[in-house]
Amino acid sequence: MKKIIEDKYFKLGLTVFLIIVSCITFYFIVEKVNYIILGFKWIIKIFTPFIIGFTFAYLLNPLVIFFEDLFKNLFLNKSKLKEVTQHKISRFSSITITCIVTIGLTVLLFSFVIPELLTSIETLVMNIPMYLEKTKNYLLGLLDNHDDLRNMFLNNYDAINNYFVNIINETFLPKIEEWITIVSNGLFGAVKVLFDVIMGFIIAIYFLYDKEIFKAQLKKTLYSIFNVKFVNKLIENGRHTDQVFGNFIVGKILETFVFCLLSFIFLAIFGYPYALLISVIIGITNIIPYFGPYIGGIPSAFLVLLQAPDKFWPFIIFLVVIQQIDNYVIGPFLTGTKIGIKSFWVLFAIMIFGGIFGLVGMLIGVPLFALLYGYITNRCNNRLVKKKLPTETYKYDKLTKINSETNKIITKEE
């Protein structure tokens, strides 16, 4: 049997056979890709409440841990209750407080913030002709001493005005009617989404209450199926993923809240128009690295220019200042650690993941790419160590070749 396996014709035949099987499998996958996608969507649809529940549990877990530690330090550590009883009381209390806080913030959002935002948007759309006229007068005032520019502006103003009006009438308003139709026709879908969210929240409570048991069961199952070294590495990578991804997501949520709050306080104190709407726009878009400040800042500055042109430049200065505070104070304090990749790779991650997954990809692309980057770097370093080669990147800067016998790096100078 061993001689047959070592025979070169047997190896050649086996290689050809595996290639044919691979080609048939690939053809089957391509031919039936629509059925595979439908099957995948069907599975996702069934497990949607559990996916939502796990997401809720992951996002709320830091809050549960905070209240649990606080409850133990204030009350339970001084009591004579058994450790098991203390754990149950603190876990139940922390989850209850977390649910109350979460539901309270959600109710506040839907009862106050969202109606205010809708009112601001409605007022904005209704007053666009007036804002354009105010902007026209403001710009003409700036061009009083420049007759050529003033005449050029007046000659092209009607065309610019008609262009914006056509965009509103032909693009924006029909879209609103289309969205209203979709919402009215999709009542069952809305109920289904609401049901999934409610069930997900309930599932999250079960996840949070018995999270140690679920983690222990998962580890037990993995060790029973796979090699011990493989599972050890898997758990290590899982902790690293939680540290990078968890810190980024939770930190960004807190950072967005603080950013919105500070922006709203400033805009409200100095009497800016649409203070809440602008605060939400620049706060939410700030989650997106690099492009976020521009995505939210440009339309917000345009709103200020339309309503209060005299406050336009102070608003631009405020945006620059608040961005610097966010980059050097708020962000590092809340996230704790940086992503750890160069600016080029951040831009690369945003472009690639944003192109594939849209807005969601732009939000989570950076931490996901950081994980992939770290994993690939570790694999490369491990292989270099096995080959007894240096892992420091700078040592390969001026390298021309490596001596295959001594592993010595030969540079251009040599």
Protein Blocks (a to p, Z undefined) as FASTA:
>chain_A
ZZmmmpmklmmmmmmmmmmmmmmmmmmmmmmmmmmmmmmmmmmmmmmmmmmmmmmmmmmm
mmmmmmmmmmmmmmmmmpcbdfklmmmmmmmmmmmmmmmmmmmmmmmmmmmmmmmmmmmm
mmmmmmmmmmmmmmmmmmmmmmmmmmklmmmmmmmmmmmmmmmmmmmmmmmmmmmmmmmm
mmmmmmmmmmmmmmmmmmmmmmmmmmmmmmmmmmmmmmmmmmmmmcfklmmmmmmmmmmm
mmmmmmmmmmmmmmmmmmmmmmmmmmmmnopahklmmmmmmmmmmmpghjlmmmmmmmmm
mmmmmmmmmlmmmmmmmmmmmmmmmmmmmmmmmnopafhiafklmmmmmmmmmmmnomml
mmmmmmmmmmmmmmmmmmmmmmmmmnopafbfklmmmpcbdcfklopacdfkZZ
